[in-house]
Amino acid sequence: MKRLFTITHVIALVLAAATFLHAQETKTTDTAKRQTRITVGGDAIVQAQPDTAIITVAVVTQAKTAIEAQQQNATKTEAVVRALKAASGTGAEVKTSGYSLQPMRVYRENQPPTITGYEARNSITVTMSELPKLGTVIDAAGQSGANDITGISFTLRHDRPARDRALQDATKEAMSKATVIAQALGGRIVSIAEVQEEGFQRPPQPVYQAEAFMAKRDASTPIEIGSLDVTSRVQLVAIVEMNP
C-alpha cells in the first residue's frame, strides 16, 4: 500500500511539472506573438558657422617665348605670395597648388596650328581661419598682381560639436516617430533592437565667384560668410509589445 502511494505521488508530480512547462511554453509563445518590430528613420540639420576659408588665386602671364612667360610669372608670383602671407597672418597656410606652361595656338582652316606665344599660370591657395581678414587678403591678391581669382570656399574643420548635435537630434526624432507608431498600434516600446547612423553630410560649401572680386579691386571687398548646414540621419529598430 505504501508503494502505491509513492507511485501515485510521483505520477502526480510528473503531471504537474508537465502542466507547468506547457503553461510556460504557451505563455512564451503568446508573448512572442504580441511583439513586433518597427523601423524608423530620423533626420536632423544643424547650422554652424564655418571656421576656415580656402582662397585660390592665380598669376597668369603671356609672352612670345616660354622663358619670358616663366620669368615674368615668377616675378609677379613672388610679389603675390609675399602680399598674401602678410595679409593673411602667421596662422594661415600659403602654398602653390598648381603650375602650368602652355603654348598659345592659332588655328586656321586647312593649316597646321601656329604657336603665337606661351602662357604661364601659377596657382596659389590660402587656407586661413581668421575669417575677418578675408576682404583684406583678396584685396592684397589683386593689388599685388594676381589676375585670376577663382573664388572662396568655406568649411568646418572642427565639426565634432555640430556633428554630435545633429546626431543627437536625429536620434530623438527617430525615437519620437517610433513612440507615435507604437501608440497608434496600441502598444508600447519595450526595447531598442538596433540603432545605426546612416550618414553625416555637409552640403556644398558656399562659394564666391571670381567676377565679384575682380570687379571690386578699387574698393574693399566685402565678404558675407553665412553658415553651413550639418546633416545627420539615424535608422532605429524598436521592439513593440502589443496590448492584449
Buried (B, 14 or more C-beta within 10 A) or exposed (E): EEEEEEEEEEEEEEEEEEEEEEEEEEEEEEEEEEEEEBBBBBBBEBEBEBBBBBBBBBBBBBBEEBEBBBBBBEEBBBBBBEBBBEBBEEEBEBEEBEBEBEEBEEEEEEEEEEEEBBBBBBBBBBBBBBBEBBBBBBBBBBBBBBBBBBBBBBBBEEBEEBBEBBBBBBBEBBBEBBBEBBEEEEBBBEEEEEBEEEEBEBEEBBEBEBEBBBEBEEEEBEBEBEEBBBBBBBBBBBBBBEEE
